Amino acid sequence: MVDCGNREVIEHITVIQKDPDTDYGYRKMTVQLMILGFLINHKKVYRLMQAAQLLKARHKGSEREFAKFRTVNPSAPLEVLEMDIKQVWIVRDRRYAYILTILDTFTRAVLYWGMGFHMKKGQVKSAWEHVVITHLQPADLLARGIHVEVRNDNGPQFLAKLIQAFFLENHINQVFTHPYTPQENGHVESFHSILNHAVGKQVFWSFEELEKRLETFYDAYNNKRLHASIAYLWPMKFWELWNGGKITRVEKGKNKVRFTLNIPYHTISGNGNLREVSCSNLNPLDGGENLENQEVNGPKRDAGPNTPILTPSVQRSPSVVSC
């Protein structure tokens, strides 16, 4: 086991947050540090990020209630896919570029993305030819009795007879969402909010500039960015571990599912040595000043017979960041 100071943890957090695609809050940052080999819990990360002024603003959820029609609840990869189109303004050309994304709702993996100043039925068909050849045929879904469903809105590209005939020929069931109900296509809509966070505040002078940024974003999304809904993993790693039997799927009520990782996070990166952060009451940046003992704000729990026993924030083996 290797001891390390709070300053080293802060340095890692700062580097991770500098990447706009991994600009995490304290909970995802905790998992990222665990993957890097630190044994540390979210309370310790919260205090360190608070002292270093690295905490993110708390996200406020919507207070609106949405009707839930035909909600998605796949039990394996590639059972239910979603597609949608987003537009981004190109300054030089004074027109929108259109971005098509095809997403697997189980793994959250992007199976295809493409862009153009137009997004017509022919481009959509080409995109799905890629998905069929690259993902669906190798998985041999028909032989396994799995019927693929694809969800989309009522855009003219998706309503085209060419697209409907293609899906019919390839044994794919196309489902159209109700008008004005984007929650029925919720996974790709959620993805678009992530995409908007990445590119929405930027000004793109040229098509090529946007394309370059999207190449970086989609690669980071699939292969680096942690996703809370899939056991705080990135989509391709989640998919790999699911196929390897290292992910457990637990149904928690109607249309609610939780995934848990069955192995320690630090083993994902092949990190055999954990690093331990000392549990002293010093300034998180190791400056030596004493800090008041502060707890992370959260729901209070009364002690009782069913109260779980909490384990220490950092375990002292193989390699750790303590408390």
N, C-alpha and C positions, 0 to 999 in steps of 0.2 A: 504494500500500500504506500502511496506517495502523498505527503502532506502538501497542501498549497494554500496560499493566502487569498483573502477576499479580493485583493487587487487583481489577481490573475483571473478570477471569475468575472470581475467587472470588465476587464479587457476583452474577454471572450464575448461577453454580452454586447459590448460596443461594436465589435467586428460584425457580429451576426446582424445587428440592427442597421448597420450601414448599407446592407443589401436591401433595396426596396421590396424585394420579394420575400424576405424573411424578417421583416420589421415587426417582431413578435411582442405581445404583451407578456406578463410574467408567467402565466401558466404554460403557454407553448414554449417559452424560453426555458422553463424548468426541464421539459422533456428533451429539448435540444441539447442542453447541458448534460443530461443523463446519457444521451446517445454519444456525446463526446467523451464520456468516461467519468463525469463528476457524480458522486453520490450526494444528492442535495434535494431538499423538498421545496415546495412552492412558497412557503412562508419565508424561508431564508432568501430565496431569489427576490421575493417582493421587497424585503427590507434592503437588500443590496441595490436593487434598481431604484427604490425610493430615495436612498441616500445619494445615489449618483444622478438623480433626476432623469432617469431613463424610463419611468413608468409611462404607459400609454393612457390616453384618456379613456375612461370607462365607456363602453358601447351601450347606448340606450336602445333597448328593443322597442318595437312598435307596440302601441297599446291597442291597435285595431284587431278585431277578430275576423278571420277569413273563413269562408265556407270551405270544407274539405271534401272535394269530389274526386273519386277515383285515385286515391293516394297510392304512392309507389312503395312497395315493400319487397324488393327482390331478396332472394335467399342465396344467390351466388353471382359471380361476375358474368356480364354479358346477357343477363336475362332481360333487363330493361335499360334502354338507351334513350337519351334525350338530345335534341339538336335545336339550335337557335342561332339567330344572326344579330350581331351588334354593329353599330356604325361609329366611325371616328372621323372627325373633320381633318382634311388635308389642306393646309393653308395655301401652298403654291398652286395647287390645281383648283382651289375653291370648290371642292366637292367632297362628298363622303366616300370613305373606303368601307367596305362591308366585310365583316369577319364571321365566318361560319365555324361553329364549334360542335363536335359530336362527343358526348360524354357518357361514360358508363356510370349508372347511378349507384352501383354497389361499391365499386372501388374508388369512385370519383375521378378516375383516370380519363384524360382527354385522349380519345382514340384517333381524332383527326381535327386539324384546324387548317383553314385556308382563307385567303383574303383577295379582294379585287374591287375595282370601282363598280362592278356589277356583281350580283350573286343570283344567277339565273338557274333554271331547272337543270341545264346541262352540267353546270358546275356542282350542283348538289348530287346529281347522279354519279359523277366522277368521284366525289368524296366518298360516297357509299360503296362504290366499287373497291376503293382502297380499304375501307373498313371490313368488307366481306372477305377480301383476299388476305389481308394482314391479320385479322383477329377472329372472325367468325368461322371461316373454313378450317383453320388450324385447330380450333377448339372442338370441331366435330359435334356441334350442338344438336343437330337433328338426330344423329345416331344415339345421342344420350337422352333424347326425348325432351329437349329444351327448346321452347318456341320463343324466339326473340321478339320483344315488343319495342317499338320506337315511338316516342312521344314528341310532338311538335305543335306549334301554334298553327293558325290558319293562314299563314303567308302564302302568296301565290306560287312561290317556288315549291312549297311542300304539297300544295293542292294539285299540282300538275299531273296529268294522266301518265306522263312519262315516269314520274317518280312512283306513283301508285302501282304501275305495272311492274316496275323494277322490284319493288318490295314483294309483290305477289309472286313473282318469278323466283325470288330467293327465300320464300317462306318466312318473311318478316311481317309481323302484324303492325300496321301503322295506326296510331291512335291520335286523334286531334283533341286538343284541349278546348274547354268551353271558352267562348269569347269573354274577355276581361277577367280571366282567372289565371294569372301567371303562376300562382302557387301549384297548379296542376303540373307545371313543368319546373318544379321548384329547384331541382338540383342544378340545372343549367342556369336558371335565373340567379341562384346563389353564386354560381361560378362567375357570372357576369358582374356581380357586385365586387368580387375579388379583382377581376380584370379592370373594372372601372377605377378601383383604388390604385391600380398599378399605372394606368395610362390616362385616366380621366382628367388629371390636373396638368398634364403635359401638353405642349403645343408641338404638333408635328408639321414640319415644313414640307416634307416630301413623302411619297408613298414608300420609298426605300428606307427612310428613317423609321417609319412606323413598323415596317416589316422586320427590321433589325431588332427593335425593342420587343416585338411579339415573339421572335425566335427565342430571345433570352427568357421572357416571361413564361412561355409554355414549357420550356425545358425545366425551369425552376419549379413550376407548379407540379409537374409530374414526378420530378426526381429529387426535390429538395424541400419544398414547402410543407410544413406540418399541417395536418387537417384534424381538427378536434373530433369530428364525427367518425373517423376511422382509426381510433386508438392512438391519436396523436402521431400518426405516421404520414409519410408522403405516399401518394397513390400507387406508384409502381412497387414500392417496398411492401406496402400493405397487400397488394395483389400477390407478390411473391411469397410472403409469409402465410397468407391465407391458403394458397395452394400447398404449402409445406405443412399445414396443420398446426401452425403456431399462433393462430388467431381464433378466439372463441366468440361466437355470435349469440347474444342473449336477447330474447324478446322481452320487453318491459311494457306490457300493456298493448293496447290496440295500435298498430302501425308505429310502434316505438321500438327501436333496436339499439343495443349497445354492443360495441366490440371491445374485447380486452386482449392484451398481448400476454402470451403465456411464457415469455422468456424475458430476462432483464434487458432494459433498453440499451445498456452499454455494449451488449453482445452483438447488436445489429451492425455496428460499424467495425466489428472485429477487434474492439479495444479490450485487451486483456487486463490492463492495469487501470484501476480507478484512482482518482485523485481526491484527497481529503482536504476540506477547508476547515481550519480550526474553528472551534465553537466558542471563541472568546467574546467578551462584551466590549470590543473595540470598535472604532469607526470602521465601517465597511470598506473604506479605502486604505485601511491599515495606517491611518494617520496617528492613532494612539489616543484620540479623544474618547472619553466615555460617552456612551449613548444611553438614553433612557430605554428601559425595556418596553417595547411596543409590540402589540399583537396585531395581526392582520385583521381588518374588519371582515366580519362574516357572521353567519347565523350562529346564535348561541345555543348550546346544547346542555340540557340539564342531565346531571349524572343519574343513572338508573340501571336497572338490571340488564337492559338491552343496549346500553351505551357501549360502542365498540372500544376496544383497547387500542390506543394509537401507538404506532411504532415510532422509534426515533426517526428524525428527518434524514439522517445519514447513517448507513450501516457501515461498520468498520471492518469490512473485508470486501473484496480484493483491492479496491481503490476508490476514494470517497471525497466529497465536499460535505463537511458535517454541519448540522443544524442549519 
